[in-house]
């Protein structure tokens, strides 16, 4: 005789009416294997980190005519967005901490019209390192971290 098993789990959903414009919506694999979602709507700072992994030094015959002692073969640029979340209760802070160590994090590319055109996700990375977690008062916290977007490679001619 076949047996039927019913699995249930607790699902917590918080709904906050906010303007989607300018917001960053992330999803990531949580510590228990399910997807977690969070909308970051304030305090985003955009940045760029560049590196030059390919540098060479050509032979210089006449220093008076040389314009440089090194040349770039390639450069990379990694666009970054610094995000922060404020007024996090203990449950939200636990969720955000799971974002910081998740191996798969995605950013929603079309937050204004995903409901009409379907969600389009882009893989992003949480920059490894130290994270600032501040307790703002007895029960609420604030966290800051940096998202690394898709790397841009530029080759010289």
QUIJOWO-V198053 format. One record per pair of residues at least 12 apart in sequence whose C-alpha atoms are under 10 Angstrom apart, sorted by the first residue. I is the first residue (numbers start at 1). J is the second residue. Records with the same first field share a line. If there is no record, write none. Layout:
I = J + J
This chain:
12 = 91
13 = 37
14 = 38 + 92
16 = 39
18 = 39 + 41
19 = 41 + 112
20 = 39 + 40 + 41 + 110 + 111 + 112 + 113
21 = 41 + 110 + 111 + 112
22 = 40 + 41 + 42 + 44 + 111 + 112
23 = 39 + 40 + 41 + 42 + 43 + 44 + 108 + 111 + 112
24 = 38 + 39 + 40 + 41 + 42 + 44 + 81 + 83 + 107 + 108 + 109 + 110 + 111
25 = 37 + 38 + 39 + 40 + 41 + 106 + 107 + 108 + 109 + 110 + 111 + 121
26 = 38 + 39 + 40 + 99 + 105 + 106 + 107 + 108 + 109 + 121 + 122 + 123 + 124
27 = 39 + 99 + 104 + 105 + 106 + 107 + 108 + 121 + 123
28 = 95 + 96 + 98 + 99 + 100 + 101 + 102 + 103 + 104 + 105 + 106 + 107 + 123 + 124
29 = 98 + 99 + 101 + 102 + 103 + 104 + 105 + 106
30 = 95 + 96 + 97 + 98 + 99 + 100 + 101 + 102 + 103 + 104 + 105
31 = 95 + 97 + 98 + 99 + 101 + 102
32 = 98
33 = 102
35 = 104 + 105
36 = 95 + 96 + 98 + 99 + 105
37 = 95 + 96 + 99 + 105 + 106 + 107
38 = 85 + 92 + 95 + 96 + 99
39 = 85 + 107 + 108 + 111
40 = 83 + 84 + 85 + 86
41 = 83 + 84 + 85
42 = 83 + 84 + 85 + 86
43 = 81 + 82 + 83 + 84 + 85 + 86 + 144
44 = 81 + 82 + 83 + 84 + 85 + 144 + 145 + 146
45 = 80 + 81 + 82 + 83 + 84 + 146
46 = 79 + 80 + 81 + 82 + 83 + 146 + 147
47 = 78 + 79 + 80 + 81 + 82 + 146 + 147 + 148
48 = 77 + 78 + 79 + 80 + 81 + 148 + 149
49 = 76 + 77 + 78 + 79 + 80 + 148 + 151
50 = 75 + 76 + 77 + 78 + 79 + 151 + 152 + 153
51 = 74 + 75 + 76 + 77 + 78 + 153
52 = 71 + 72 + 73 + 74 + 75 + 76 + 77 + 153 + 154
53 = 72 + 73 + 74 + 75 + 76
54 = 71 + 72 + 73 + 74 + 75 + 76 + 155 + 156
55 = 70 + 71 + 72 + 73 + 74 + 75
56 = 69 + 70 + 71 + 72 + 73
57 = 69 + 70 + 71 + 72
58 = 70 + 71
71 = 156
72 = 154 + 155 + 156 + 157
73 = 154 + 155 + 156 + 157
74 = 153 + 154 + 155 + 156 + 157
75 = 152 + 153 + 154 + 155 + 156
76 = 151 + 152 + 153 + 154 + 155
77 = 149 + 150 + 151 + 152 + 153 + 154
78 = 147 + 148 + 149 + 150 + 151 + 152 + 153
79 = 147 + 148 + 149 + 150 + 151 + 152
80 = 124 + 125 + 126 + 127 + 146 + 147 + 148 + 149 + 150 + 151
81 = 126 + 127 + 145 + 146 + 147 + 148 + 149
82 = 126 + 127 + 144 + 145 + 146 + 147 + 148
83 = 143 + 144 + 145 + 146 + 147
84 = 132 + 133 + 142 + 143 + 144 + 145 + 146
85 = 133 + 141 + 142 + 143 + 144 + 145
86 = 133 + 134 + 135 + 136 + 140 + 141 + 142 + 143 + 144
87 = 135 + 136 + 137 + 139 + 140 + 141 + 142 + 143
88 = 135 + 136 + 139 + 140 + 141 + 142 + 143
89 = 135 + 139 + 140 + 141 + 142
90 = 139 + 140 + 141
92 = 140 + 141
93 = 133 + 140 + 141 + 142 + 143
96 = 143 + 144
97 = 131 + 133 + 143
99 = 125 + 126
100 = 125 + 126 + 127 + 128 + 129 + 130 + 131 + 145 + 146 + 147
101 = 125 + 126 + 127 + 128
102 = 125 + 126
103 = 124 + 125 + 126
104 = 123 + 124 + 125 + 126
105 = 121 + 122 + 123 + 124 + 125 + 126 + 147
106 = 120 + 121 + 122 + 123 + 124 + 125 + 126 + 149
107 = 119 + 120 + 121 + 122 + 123 + 124 + 125 + 147 + 149
108 = 120 + 121 + 122 + 123
109 = 121 + 122
122 = 149 + 150
123 = 148 + 149 + 150
124 = 147 + 148 + 149 + 150 + 151
125 = 146 + 147 + 148 + 149 + 150
126 = 145 + 146 + 147 + 148 + 149
127 = 145 + 146 + 147 + 148 + 149
128 = 145 + 146 + 147 + 148
129 = 145 + 146
130 = 144 + 145
131 = 143 + 144 + 145 + 146
132 = 144 + 145
133 = 145
